[in-house]
Amino acid sequence: MAASGQSQPPPPLPPGPLISRAPDPGQWLVSIKSGSPSTDPAPAPDPRAKYDQRMLVRKSGAIRSEVLVDGSGQRLLDKWFAGGTEVTVYPGQKDPVITMPGATIEPEGHADTNFTDYSKSDFPGFEWLTFQKYTGIQICSGIPCIVFHDGPADTASPAAGAAAPPVPVTGRTAYIDVKSRLPVRLQVDDVATYYQWYQAPATPLTLPPAVQTVLANLQANARRAAQAPAAP
């Protein structure tokens, strides 16, 4: 169905950033679920639903922690970010995996794309937001949200009696809390990512001893390399 049903222009975009940085300190849950794209932006994450993956994120100062579990709740990995370095700890694996910006993978020598850069945004997947992608205000998970859409203009008709305009069913659609400017939901084709916000931990984050050791060794190696005499 063509988007011509949206005869009325959207209300003016409320002033403020398109998306904010996460609170510091902050804590939020990211839930990912694939399936048919929803034509109703209102439903909140269902605690009884089986998600593909869920990730608990905590942020405190220069430290960020991510705990990823699969649909059954099994822990897949722990990630720690500190000092521009990403350290991944896998269950049952002795040595953590270190990733840094600009690093290369040997022996191939190509750039390591596994590093996640949070220097400009706390939320990967929203880089495409622009003023031109703004489509209006809708309720999502019970929260008034600014809506952005990128992709084909095809839409699905709203449910019977619904006041909301037609909802895009392809491409990317982002729902951003009008008040906090934090993400509520990101729909990419048939994959929905929900963001739920919780009270931040009462105590600051600290790196686990194993991660501290890895980072200390990394810094020591960097100092030795910097002090090594140049080759003749």
PECORSUL-V302460 format. One record per pair of residues at least 12 apart in sequence whose ideal C-beta (glycine too) atoms are under 6 Angstrom apart, sorted by the first residue. I is the first residue (numbers start at 0). J is the second residue. D is the distance in whole Angstrom. If there is no record, write none. Layout:
i=I j=J d=D
i=I j=J d=D
This chain:
i=0 j=154 d=6
i=2 j=152 d=4
i=2 j=154 d=5
i=4 j=165 d=5
i=5 j=164 d=5
i=9 j=134 d=6
i=9 j=135 d=4
i=12 j=133 d=5
i=13 j=177 d=6
i=15 j=180 d=6
i=16 j=180 d=5
i=17 j=128 d=5
i=18 j=125 d=5
i=18 j=128 d=6
i=18 j=175 d=6
i=18 j=180 d=6
i=19 j=180 d=4
i=19 j=181 d=6
i=20 j=121 d=6
i=21 j=58 d=5
i=21 j=121 d=4
i=23 j=58 d=6
i=24 j=59 d=4
i=24 j=199 d=4
i=25 j=58 d=5
i=25 j=199 d=5
i=26 j=57 d=5
i=26 j=197 d=5
i=26 j=199 d=5
i=27 j=56 d=5
i=27 j=194 d=6
i=27 j=196 d=5
i=28 j=55 d=6
i=28 j=195 d=5
i=29 j=54 d=4
i=30 j=44 d=5
i=30 j=50 d=5
i=30 j=53 d=5
i=30 j=193 d=4
i=31 j=50 d=6
i=31 j=51 d=5
i=31 j=52 d=5
i=31 j=192 d=5
i=32 j=50 d=5
i=32 j=51 d=6
i=32 j=191 d=5
i=33 j=51 d=6
i=33 j=189 d=6
i=33 j=190 d=5
i=34 j=189 d=6
i=35 j=189 d=6
i=36 j=168 d=5
i=36 j=189 d=5
i=38 j=155 d=4
i=38 j=166 d=5
i=39 j=158 d=6
i=40 j=137 d=5
i=40 j=139 d=4
i=40 j=166 d=6
i=41 j=138 d=6
i=43 j=140 d=4
i=44 j=193 d=4
i=49 j=70 d=5
i=50 j=70 d=6
i=51 j=70 d=6
i=52 j=69 d=6
i=53 j=68 d=5
i=54 j=67 d=5
i=57 j=204 d=6
i=59 j=203 d=5
i=59 j=204 d=4
i=61 j=81 d=6
i=62 j=81 d=5
i=62 j=204 d=4
i=63 j=80 d=4
i=64 j=79 d=6
i=64 j=204 d=6
i=65 j=78 d=4
i=74 j=90 d=6
i=76 j=89 d=5
i=79 j=206 d=6
i=79 j=210 d=5
i=84 j=99 d=5
i=85 j=98 d=4
i=85 j=114 d=5
i=86 j=210 d=5
i=86 j=213 d=6
i=95 j=213 d=5
i=98 j=111 d=6
i=98 j=113 d=5
i=98 j=114 d=4
i=100 j=114 d=5
i=122 j=182 d=5
i=124 j=185 d=6
i=125 j=173 d=6
i=127 j=149 d=5
i=128 j=147 d=5
i=132 j=147 d=4
i=132 j=149 d=5
i=133 j=147 d=6
i=134 j=146 d=5
i=134 j=148 d=5
i=137 j=163 d=5
i=139 j=174 d=4
i=139 j=183 d=5
i=139 j=184 d=5
i=140 j=183 d=5
i=142 j=176 d=5
i=142 j=183 d=5
i=143 j=177 d=5
i=144 j=174 d=4
i=144 j=175 d=6
i=144 j=176 d=6
i=144 j=183 d=5
i=145 j=175 d=5
i=145 j=177 d=6
i=146 j=174 d=6
i=147 j=173 d=5
i=148 j=167 d=5
i=148 j=172 d=5
i=149 j=170 d=5
i=149 j=171 d=5
i=150 j=169 d=6
i=150 j=170 d=2
i=150 j=171 d=6
i=151 j=169 d=5
i=151 j=170 d=6
i=153 j=169 d=6
i=154 j=167 d=5
i=155 j=168 d=5
i=171 j=187 d=5
i=172 j=186 d=4
i=173 j=185 d=5
i=182 j=194 d=5
